[in-house]
Amino acid sequence: MTNEEIGAYIRCLCFQAAKGSLSEKHMMKICYSSDVHNAIKKKFTPQSDGTFLNERLQIEIEKRIAFSNSRRQNRVNKGKTKKSEKENQNHMKNICSSYDQHMENENENENENEIKNKNDEIENFEICHHPFVDEIKKNYPEISKMQKPLTDEQAEFLEMNFDRKQIFETFDAMENHKNLVKKYRSTFLTVKSWMKIQNQKNGKPNYQNSIANWGN
């Protein structure tokens, strides 16, 4: 796989991990070119609703959900057992059990730390933001200071409905605005409104009607 194919593949996997199956239109938007799209599409299985899933990733997601549920149930059961035992113990047994409980808590904490570390390893895969979000964090410090930062979902919407070059030109204009943080709160609404104004000035046709109200 080329670097471009790997990047598109990872983004598709991240989207599935966060949102579920993805449409072919969305996959094509991520891949940018037909060659990359054809290479990536082979790694996803078509579903009855027309969307696509990576089966291996879906198995791992289901395993994680099952593991988390089993650990949650185990903690509930342990809490009930400990409460029942405590109510039935006499004074002498309480003295002995206090020591046992201390050791048990230490072991349980160690076990939970091991489980937490394993969960962290799994979660690290899901910490994959949209490139627009990462780009703002890395190269647009003024935009990063805005009260409402751009979310992954909002970034996906912008990518699906606006020209990529225009989006970055708008980022540049916002970054150079002297009173950006004082005058504006929402990154998404600012980007959307600025591009709409620019399109009107340039006589470009309006985008989908849904854009006017999305996110308001």
C-alpha atoms as one frame of an Amber mdcrd trajectory, in Angstrom:
protein
   0.000   0.000   0.000   1.164   3.523  -0.753   1.364   6.188   1.944  -1.760
   7.797   0.500  -3.649   4.502   0.628  -2.510   3.846   4.215  -3.672   7.303
   5.320  -7.078   6.873   3.697  -7.409   3.357   5.114  -6.679   4.545   8.664
  -9.184   7.391   8.349 -11.883   4.970   7.173 -11.127   2.660  10.112 -11.245
   5.565  12.548 -14.593   6.679  11.196 -16.002   3.149  11.582 -14.664   2.876
  15.132 -16.280   6.173  16.098 -19.466   6.279  14.004 -20.114   2.803  12.588
 -20.367   1.809   8.927 -19.583   4.377   6.239 -21.152   5.032   2.861 -19.292
   4.628  -0.414 -19.701   8.358  -1.056 -17.985   9.129   2.225 -15.261   6.595
   1.480 -14.636   8.202  -1.910 -14.439  11.636  -0.285 -11.774  10.366   2.114
  -9.778   8.613  -0.617  -9.796  11.606  -3.048  -8.818   9.490  -6.080 -10.422
   6.494  -7.776  -7.185   4.461  -7.537  -6.986   4.887  -3.770 -10.703   4.251
  -3.420 -10.509   0.997  -5.392  -7.605  -0.215  -3.247  -9.302   0.640   0.057
 -12.778  -0.577  -0.890 -11.478  -4.171  -1.122 -10.813  -4.133   2.628 -14.435
  -3.339   3.514 -17.480  -5.593   3.215 -20.705  -4.175   1.717 -23.741  -4.261
   4.028 -27.433  -4.730   3.209 -28.076  -0.984   3.677 -25.427  -0.049   1.104
 -22.748   0.947   3.638 -19.359  -0.711   4.231 -17.663  -2.301   7.257 -14.208
  -3.669   7.933 -15.057  -7.060   9.443 -11.832  -7.467  11.439 -12.275  -4.076
  13.105 -15.936  -4.835  13.827 -14.932  -8.055  15.610 -12.441  -6.158  17.792
 -15.056  -3.501  18.593 -17.546  -6.173  19.681 -14.868  -7.909  21.774 -14.093
  -4.674  23.555 -17.758  -3.988  24.282 -18.208  -7.517  25.648 -15.066  -7.200
  27.782 -16.145  -3.834  29.215 -19.611  -5.188  30.040 -18.183  -8.267  31.785
 -15.825  -6.145  33.910 -18.681  -3.819  34.845 -20.844  -6.756  35.912 -17.963
  -8.267  37.905 -17.538  -5.048  39.871 -21.272  -4.969  40.643 -21.226  -8.582
  41.829 -18.159  -8.031  43.999 -19.785  -5.038  45.650 -22.908  -7.037  46.526
 -20.878  -9.962  47.895 -18.704  -7.760  50.082 -21.737  -5.954  51.509 -23.469
  -9.236  52.397 -20.357 -10.682  54.069 -19.797  -7.548  56.097 -23.320  -7.631
  57.542 -22.886 -11.241  58.743 -19.430 -10.990  60.294 -18.955 -10.702  64.092
 -16.410  -8.496  65.806 -13.512 -10.960  65.632 -14.145 -11.818  62.004 -14.241
  -8.136  61.192 -10.735  -7.768  62.600  -9.478 -10.628  60.437 -11.401  -9.554
  57.364 -10.056  -6.012  57.619  -6.607  -7.410  56.913  -7.931  -9.682  54.168
  -9.879  -6.814  52.691  -6.757  -4.688  52.643  -4.856  -7.355  50.715  -7.804
  -7.981  48.427  -8.076  -4.300  47.601  -4.393  -4.160  46.733  -4.717  -7.156
  44.425  -7.906  -5.788  42.933  -6.263  -2.428  42.296  -3.379  -4.159  40.543
  -5.808  -6.153  38.408  -7.834  -3.069  37.556  -4.642  -1.183  36.644  -3.677
  -4.006  34.291  -7.150  -3.924  32.737  -7.002  -0.121  32.455  -3.667  -0.360
  30.645  -5.122  -2.889  28.217  -8.146  -0.672  27.640  -5.849   2.311  27.061
  -4.015   0.348  24.385  -7.321  -0.337  22.634  -8.551   3.229  23.052  -5.347
   4.622  21.551  -6.525   3.306  18.205  -9.700   5.384  18.437  -7.895   8.622
  19.245  -7.739   9.566  15.592  -9.094  12.999  14.732 -10.138  14.415  11.402
  -7.191  16.058   9.567  -8.895  19.469   9.769  -9.003  19.193  13.573  -5.349
  18.140  13.753  -4.314  20.871  11.320  -5.947  23.567  13.455  -4.220  22.293
  16.589  -0.817  22.226  14.889  -0.802  25.300  12.662  -3.603  27.663  13.723
  -2.993  28.809  17.318  -5.526  31.670  17.190  -8.317  29.424  15.905  -7.381
  26.898  18.623  -8.186  29.555  21.249 -11.822  29.895  20.144 -14.396  28.967
  22.760 -16.021  26.233  20.664 -13.405  24.221  18.749 -14.138  22.306  15.572
 -15.346  18.752  16.239 -14.642  15.691  14.090 -18.287  15.527  13.053 -18.297
  19.179  11.987 -15.023  18.697  10.099 -16.519  15.743   8.223 -19.506  17.902
   7.278 -17.289  20.697   5.965 -15.233  18.248   3.921 -18.333  16.667   2.411
 -19.971  19.975   1.452 -17.219  22.499   0.703 -14.115  22.725  -1.414 -11.004
  21.689   0.513  -8.924  24.587  -0.833 -11.575  27.108   0.199 -11.725  25.621
   3.700  -7.999  26.141   4.255  -8.110  29.613   2.743 -10.823  30.428   5.288
  -8.663  28.979   8.080  -5.830  31.298   6.964  -8.114  34.330   6.921  -9.483
  33.525  10.379  -6.007  32.994  11.796  -4.944  36.453  10.600  -8.054  38.227
  11.922  -6.970  40.595  14.671  -9.992  40.151  16.962 -10.981  36.600  16.052
 -11.282  35.235  19.604 -13.083  38.348  20.894 -15.655  38.528  18.103 -16.323
  34.873  17.377 -17.016  31.827  19.562 -17.696  28.828  17.319 -15.039  27.650
  14.876 -17.533  25.728  12.768 -20.143  28.497  12.495 -17.437  31.051  11.703
 -15.922  28.933   8.931 -19.354  28.211   7.481 -20.543  31.845   7.523 -17.263
  33.221   6.139 -17.320  30.785   3.225 -20.959  31.612   2.536 -20.126  35.342
   2.375 -17.141  34.661   0.127 -19.255  32.554  -2.224 -21.836  35.350  -2.474
 -19.098  37.876  -3.318 -17.668  35.580  -5.988 -21.085  34.763  -7.419 -20.716
  31.059  -6.702 -23.881  28.928  -6.479 -25.251  28.096  -3.038 -24.490  24.746
  -1.497 -27.040  22.330  -0.076 -29.880  23.943   1.869 -29.004  21.809   4.900
 -25.810  23.800   5.368 -27.687  26.944   6.324 -29.129  25.375   9.478 -26.709
  22.574  10.308 -25.066  23.075  13.691 -27.140  26.140  14.656
